[in-house]
Structures are given as structure tokens and as C-alpha cells.
Amino acid sequence: MITEFISFELSDGIGHEQLILQADRVVNEFHKKQDGYVDMELVCENSGKQWQMVIHYQTMDDIEKVKTNLPKSCAIKGFIELIRPGTMKVSFYGQKGKWEV
């Protein structure tokens, strides 16, 4: 499993509800239609300034396919418009272990 972390800050004037609604569009109109998609969560640190999307895909090959489909997605474009320019950082990590309750 591959975990993608996308960290960002919201542009001025963008509310949390607006972001959550757009993130829901991203999941339902884009990610759920991609091969290998597992799940996504949206988290925010306590001050409400730093946000992160945590996305799981089965393999890095699945993510490479996603990268080619990103520019075609209106939901993704709408999401990016909410983000303060220059604050988005993306990183990928391969799962090496997992512990559950």
C-alpha cells in the first residue's frame, strides 16, 4: 500500500465547509473512479491553518496512472483553486507495517 500526503494551507476567505465539500467532490468524482484507490481522509491541525489529505492507493503504479488523469478532473481543479499558492507539498510513502485494534 502507498500513502500519499498532501499538505497545504487555504487561500484567504476560504472556509472549512467549502474545503470539505470540495474534498468530497474530489473523492466521489475522481478518486473512487481510479484503479487501486483505497481511501482518503482530510485532517487539520488545531489552529486550522495547516491541512493534510491522506490518500491510500494499492500500488505506486496506480498512483502513476492517477497522475495522468489529474489534469482532466474538474473536481481536482476546483480543489486546487482553494489552496494558497506555493503551500502544497506532496509526498509518497510505502507501507512497511500495519497495526490495528
Sequence and secondary structure as in RCSB ss.txt:
>XXXX:A:sequence
MITEFISFELSDGIGHEQLILQADRVVNEFHKKQDGYVDMELVCENSGKQWQMVIHYQTMDDIEKVKTNLPKSCA
IKGFIELIRPGTMKVSFYGQKGKWEV
>XXXX:A:secstr
 EEEEEEEEB TT  HHHHHHHHHHHHHHTGGGSTTEEEEEEEE TTS EEEEEEEES HHHHHHHHHHGGG HH
HHHHHTTB TT  EEEEEE       
